[in-house]
Amino acid sequence: MEEASSSFNRLLLNAWIGMSRGVVGLPRVLHVFGYRDVAIEKTITFFTADQRKITICPELILTSSITHNTLILEIKSGKNTEADQLARYSEVTTEVLGRSGFPLSALETCSMVVNGDEKYTTSLQIGIDRGPYNFALIVKTPKGLRLVHNSLHVEDLNNHFTTGLFIDWDTVPNSFIPIDAESALWEVADIVLPHVLALMTKRIPEIQLRDLCARTCEASWSVIGPKGQNDILLKVRKVLLAAATSEYKPFLQIQQNWNTVQIHNNPLEFGATSRSKIFQRFTSLQRRFVNRLRTGSEFKGEDPFTIQEELPLDT
Amino acid sequence: MAEMDANLRVLSRLDLVSMLEHAMREPGFARTLRGPESDADSTVVKTYIVEAAIPDGATQTQANDFALSLFQTRKRQLSVDATLYESDDAELFTIQGHSGKRSLTAYLDVSNPRFWLLHSMSSSQALGPFVSAMFSAGTELDRAWMPSQLLEKLSSIGPLRGLGLAYDRRVLRDVDFDTPEAPIEVLRMQFWGSSARQVLGALRAQDSLPNATTLSKIRIRVDGDGGDRSNLQDVKYDGKITARGGSFSTHLGLVNHIVDVYSTAIRKVEARYPLRMVLNEGTPTLQGEPLNFLFAKPIKHLDLFCSGLFSAREPFRLWGVPVVRNSRFYTVEAIDLHVGSNMRFELTPEYMRVYLPTDACGNTIIRLYTNLQHHYDALIKAEDGDGRSVFEF
């Protein structure tokens, strides 16, 4: 069975954010204990007493003013931990977090969590013990999340994770972080092209790719840093190029600077009588395009002519 | 430009109130407003609450300009044989023309830049098609959608004198209605009289038709200030409020109260739920949360349900192409055709998560919720992450 998200990191990130926000279909324990995601992929820089500069960038930080605890989450999709990275995390203290702006009410204790895949439990545990560090190791199992090594500061939370939180991975939210650098092209197309169509309903003639990315990744764009943004930008550009040379050719064009999508023909400028019919045509167009990317099949070339017959192109 | 009928000209909003007040008391004058072909001396005033896709905080001038330009665009698109006349009050317009063979006169009050009022005494046959066309023509205007809970809340304003139920599952046809175990397909009833509330209670009983019993209209008696001038007011789920007899001032008072309650609910949705990144003491923090829609009975066929919901058609006005993540989980990047903004849906048979963007319009959610009550499940719930109802009136 295909999981809701193609990327391990994104799947877990969406699950943790969803749990903290009380999203239906997920365990409520984090939400009930007052944990809220307050920072996604936030870079924190500080100096140690011996004047070493330390930078960390955990996937997620959750704070609770009920348990007065902060969880720092590092997601590991692979087999091994990185010794240097864990060493940097070991320097993080509640004082560091407090000075970095995190709420003092949640900083009586701070738990560092490595969240990995169950099949790599042994190697991840070895990496943590090599420190040795007291980082909690929570693994993704087929049935949910389970604490398998070390412990969390908050006893009740620790008990829940030790027993295991049941999560139906098939229905984990996908929408807090809808795409990332590892997303498949069809996933990007599924999200991005409806944004282009929405702008077409507003009769906007051209769109900067960067603006489109920011709209598409509204929740994460400002925090993922230049590299993260560039990775997504490249994916979006690739998808739009594919669209503009195939199914969407009658409507879209990528300008030569590669950074602007031009809507050279907008059938949604028509009046009321044709709008819902036009959208129904776009349904089949979008379905065909996404399915083609999903299955890797070739664009057959005759589609634009079919589309031209289906859609009124001249205003 | 066609000349305006001088009898129907109003100079100001105050003038409008006086004129409609007079018309509600004088059937002869009301007939003038209804048009020469009107076949009944009716003193009924109809008011539609219109939600304009204009940002909260827009100035009066912006709202006036928006109304003017919108009408010109609509007129071209719909071939409406009507003219918009300005008045001394910049925020009041008179619309005159024809809808089919019937004459039409209506007054558009945009003094609340976002929630407009369209008053008319013209016949429903003339007004209905004009209003429907106005709403369906583009992304700028929508009705004020009132869930059952809001109608019930309003029913306590005065003695309940009747109610209407409307449920039509055919819009979201996810089951075969020919099978013996099929749910109710269509249910429409009207009850006039003081015992309407008891009938509603009986239909909502567990062993009756709770999933199909959706309030569509209430009729309440509202006493006027003069003591003897009582109005019968029909409040419909699509934002149409009809006054029968009595005083226009009382009618207008009720309409303004409904706008207050409705707009408060809309603004609460817009403030609390859209996902956005904000700076919290220098730390970018994700704010907002999805809304959780819980179905009383599981959706039988997600694909059919999605086909109906995201078809770009009335009344949902949502477009989207569902992606089948697995047989129990569909996701849809949708467009709300009212405001042209994107929103994300995640659907399972038991629940639906709805993610709103920063520029979301609260109307989107209240329209979705109200119409799901009317076209899928009268008992559907919309809750936040704490399990609290999104719409508490």
Interface residues (C-beta under 8 A of the other chain):
Chain A: M1 E2 E3 A4 I17 R21 G22 V23 V24 G25 H31 D37 V38 A39 I40 K42 S100 G101 F102 D170 T171 P173 N174 S175 F176 P178 D190 I191 P194 H195 L197 A198 L199 T201 K202 R215 E218 A219 S220 W221 S222 V223 G271 A272 T273 R275 S276 F279 Q280 F282 T283 Q286 R287 V290
Chain B: R76 Q77 L78 A133 S136 A137 G138 T139 L275 R276 M277 N280 E281 G282 T283 P284 T285 L286 E289 P290 N292 L294 S311 A312 R313 W319 G320 V321 V323 R325 N326 R328 F329 T331 E333 A334 I335 L337 G340 S341 N342 R344 E346 T348 E350 Y351 R353 Y355 P357 T358 E383 D384 G385 D386 G387
